[in-house]
Amino acid sequence: MKRLAGPHHYMDDRSRSAVLGPRLASPPRAEDGPTVTSRLVDTALVRTASDPRWTVTCVEYPYGVVRLERKARLTQIVVGDHVGSSESLQRGESFAAAACTADGELLVAVRAAPPAIVVNRHACRTRPCDGAAHDTEFPAAGERLILLSCAVFEAVPDVLVDGVNGVASGRLTTQDPESLLIDLVGAAACGAGVIVDHHPWVGSGP
């Protein structure tokens, strides 16, 4: 048995793998999807999934979880605060989710959670916008999407406000994604966060 989060909260290896996904992954073939690496930083589990179009950085502290699923032309991410069985996040009261396509499209959805934010060096916008449950976004190269669980927003509520007002857009865009998430999620000492960085397309087509 391994201790995952907080006092009296334990999960066996099979449950942990079902909730958090693979701890280590061998280099996949191109058709298998992005390469995923995992490591521990103090009490945080840090995972990175990379392919030519996107880099997805995930940080999970106690009681936070990121479900990362890879498919042939799609990477799906769900961020929440409930840790339990592999289905618990789907049943949870709140979550933020995104799907990154091989064509450079982001599909963003939230349920009873603050919106995600898309930032560049000069501005920030929320997705979904206008209180919608889901939205589509085609970020420009160099823009990034930030998804945070409710526990993190409760601990650092100024992230969303400052981002939308442009106060923090420079830092939110330029800081290394792992260190930025450790700063943000670590301030709450629980919960989870994801940064999705969009890269310019260097191939001959989508």
Secondary structure as a PSIPRED ss2 file (coil, helix, strand):
# PSIPRED VFORMAT (PSIPRED V4.0)

   1 M C   1.000  0.000  0.000
   2 K E   0.000  0.000  1.000
   3 R E   0.000  0.000  1.000
   4 L C   1.000  0.000  0.000
   5 A C   1.000  0.000  0.000
   6 G C   1.000  0.000  0.000
   7 P C   1.000  0.000  0.000
   8 H C   1.000  0.000  0.000
   9 H C   1.000  0.000  0.000
  10 Y E   0.000  0.000  1.000
  11 M E   0.000  0.000  1.000
  12 D C   1.000  0.000  0.000
  13 D H   0.000  1.000  0.000
  14 R H   0.000  1.000  0.000
  15 S H   0.000  1.000  0.000
  16 R H   0.000  1.000  0.000
  17 S H   0.000  1.000  0.000
  18 A H   0.000  1.000  0.000
  19 V H   0.000  1.000  0.000
  20 L H   0.000  1.000  0.000
  21 G C   1.000  0.000  0.000
  22 P C   1.000  0.000  0.000
  23 R C   1.000  0.000  0.000
  24 L C   1.000  0.000  0.000
  25 A C   1.000  0.000  0.000
  26 S C   1.000  0.000  0.000
  27 P C   1.000  0.000  0.000
  28 P C   1.000  0.000  0.000
  29 R C   1.000  0.000  0.000
  30 A H   0.000  1.000  0.000
  31 E H   0.000  1.000  0.000
  32 D H   0.000  1.000  0.000
  33 G C   1.000  0.000  0.000
  34 P C   1.000  0.000  0.000
  35 T E   0.000  0.000  1.000
  36 V E   0.000  0.000  1.000
  37 T E   0.000  0.000  1.000
  38 S E   0.000  0.000  1.000
  39 R E   0.000  0.000  1.000
  40 L E   0.000  0.000  1.000
  41 V E   0.000  0.000  1.000
  42 D C   1.000  0.000  0.000
  43 T C   1.000  0.000  0.000
  44 A E   0.000  0.000  1.000
  45 L E   0.000  0.000  1.000
  46 V E   0.000  0.000  1.000
  47 R E   0.000  0.000  1.000
  48 T E   0.000  0.000  1.000
  49 A E   0.000  0.000  1.000
  50 S E   0.000  0.000  1.000
  51 D C   1.000  0.000  0.000
  52 P C   1.000  0.000  0.000
  53 R C   1.000  0.000  0.000
  54 W E   0.000  0.000  1.000
  55 T E   0.000  0.000  1.000
  56 V E   0.000  0.000  1.000
  57 T E   0.000  0.000  1.000
  58 C E   0.000  0.000  1.000
  59 V E   0.000  0.000  1.000
  60 E E   0.000  0.000  1.000
  61 Y C   1.000  0.000  0.000
  62 P C   1.000  0.000  0.000
  63 Y C   1.000  0.000  0.000
  64 G C   1.000  0.000  0.000
  65 V E   0.000  0.000  1.000
  66 V E   0.000  0.000  1.000
  67 R E   0.000  0.000  1.000
  68 L E   0.000  0.000  1.000
  69 E E   0.000  0.000  1.000
  70 R E   0.000  0.000  1.000
  71 K E   0.000  0.000  1.000
  72 A C   1.000  0.000  0.000
  73 R C   1.000  0.000  0.000
  74 L E   0.000  0.000  1.000
  75 T E   0.000  0.000  1.000
  76 Q E   0.000  0.000  1.000
  77 I E   0.000  0.000  1.000
  78 V E   0.000  0.000  1.000
  79 V E   0.000  0.000  1.000
  80 G E   0.000  0.000  1.000
  81 D C   1.000  0.000  0.000
  82 H C   1.000  0.000  0.000
  83 V C   1.000  0.000  0.000
  84 G C   1.000  0.000  0.000
  85 S C   1.000  0.000  0.000
  86 S C   1.000  0.000  0.000
  87 E C   1.000  0.000  0.000
  88 S H   0.000  1.000  0.000
  89 L H   0.000  1.000  0.000
  90 Q H   0.000  1.000  0.000
  91 R H   0.000  1.000  0.000
  92 G C   1.000  0.000  0.000
  93 E C   1.000  0.000  0.000
  94 S C   1.000  0.000  0.000
  95 F E   0.000  0.000  1.000
  96 A E   0.000  0.000  1.000
  97 A E   0.000  0.000  1.000
  98 A E   0.000  0.000  1.000
  99 A E   0.000  0.000  1.000
 100 C E   0.000  0.000  1.000
 101 T E   0.000  0.000  1.000
 102 A C   1.000  0.000  0.000
 103 D C   1.000  0.000  0.000
 104 G C   1.000  0.000  0.000
 105 E C   1.000  0.000  0.000
 106 L E   0.000  0.000  1.000
 107 L E   0.000  0.000  1.000
 108 V E   0.000  0.000  1.000
 109 A E   0.000  0.000  1.000
 110 V E   0.000  0.000  1.000
 111 R E   0.000  0.000  1.000
 112 A C   1.000  0.000  0.000
 113 A C   1.000  0.000  0.000
 114 P C   1.000  0.000  0.000
 115 P C   1.000  0.000  0.000
 116 A E   0.000  0.000  1.000
 117 I E   0.000  0.000  1.000
 118 V E   0.000  0.000  1.000
 119 V E   0.000  0.000  1.000
 120 N C   1.000  0.000  0.000
 121 R C   1.000  0.000  0.000
 122 H C   1.000  0.000  0.000
 123 A C   1.000  0.000  0.000
 124 C E   0.000  0.000  1.000
 125 R E   0.000  0.000  1.000
 126 T E   0.000  0.000  1.000
 127 R E   0.000  0.000  1.000
 128 P C   1.000  0.000  0.000
 129 C C   1.000  0.000  0.000
 130 D C   1.000  0.000  0.000
 131 G C   1.000  0.000  0.000
 132 A C   1.000  0.000  0.000
 133 A C   1.000  0.000  0.000
 134 H E   0.000  0.000  1.000
 135 D E   0.000  0.000  1.000
 136 T E   0.000  0.000  1.000
 137 E E   0.000  0.000  1.000
 138 F C   1.000  0.000  0.000
 139 P C   1.000  0.000  0.000
 140 A C   1.000  0.000  0.000
 141 A C   1.000  0.000  0.000
 142 G C   1.000  0.000  0.000
 143 E C   1.000  0.000  0.000
 144 R E   0.000  0.000  1.000
 145 L E   0.000  0.000  1.000
 146 I E   0.000  0.000  1.000
 147 L E   0.000  0.000  1.000
 148 L E   0.000  0.000  1.000
 149 S C   1.000  0.000  0.000
 150 C H   0.000  1.000  0.000
 151 A H   0.000  1.000  0.000
 152 V H   0.000  1.000  0.000
 153 F H   0.000  1.000  0.000
 154 E H   0.000  1.000  0.000
 155 A H   0.000  1.000  0.000
 156 V C   1.000  0.000  0.000
 157 P C   1.000  0.000  0.000
 158 D H   0.000  1.000  0.000
 159 V H   0.000  1.000  0.000
 160 L H   0.000  1.000  0.000
 161 V H   0.000  1.000  0.000
 162 D H   0.000  1.000  0.000
 163 G H   0.000  1.000  0.000
 164 V H   0.000  1.000  0.000
 165 N C   1.000  0.000  0.000
 166 G C   1.000  0.000  0.000
 167 V C   1.000  0.000  0.000
 168 A C   1.000  0.000  0.000
 169 S H   0.000  1.000  0.000
 170 G H   0.000  1.000  0.000
 171 R H   0.000  1.000  0.000
 172 L H   0.000  1.000  0.000
 173 T H   0.000  1.000  0.000
 174 T H   0.000  1.000  0.000
 175 Q C   1.000  0.000  0.000
 176 D C   1.000  0.000  0.000
 177 P H   0.000  1.000  0.000
 178 E H   0.000  1.000  0.000
 179 S H   0.000  1.000  0.000
 180 L H   0.000  1.000  0.000
 181 L H   0.000  1.000  0.000
 182 I H   0.000  1.000  0.000
 183 D H   0.000  1.000  0.000
 184 L H   0.000  1.000  0.000
 185 V H   0.000  1.000  0.000
 186 G H   0.000  1.000  0.000
 187 A H   0.000  1.000  0.000
 188 A H   0.000  1.000  0.000
 189 A C   1.000  0.000  0.000
 190 C C   1.000  0.000  0.000
 191 G C   1.000  0.000  0.000
 192 A E   0.000  0.000  1.000
 193 G E   0.000  0.000  1.000
 194 V E   0.000  0.000  1.000
 195 I E   0.000  0.000  1.000
 196 V E   0.000  0.000  1.000
 197 D E   0.000  0.000  1.000
 198 H E   0.000  0.000  1.000
 199 H C   1.000  0.000  0.000
 200 P C   1.000  0.000  0.000
 201 W C   1.000  0.000  0.000
 202 V C   1.000  0.000  0.000
 203 G C   1.000  0.000  0.000
 204 S C   1.000  0.000  0.000
 205 G C   1.000  0.000  0.000
 206 P C   1.000  0.000  0.000
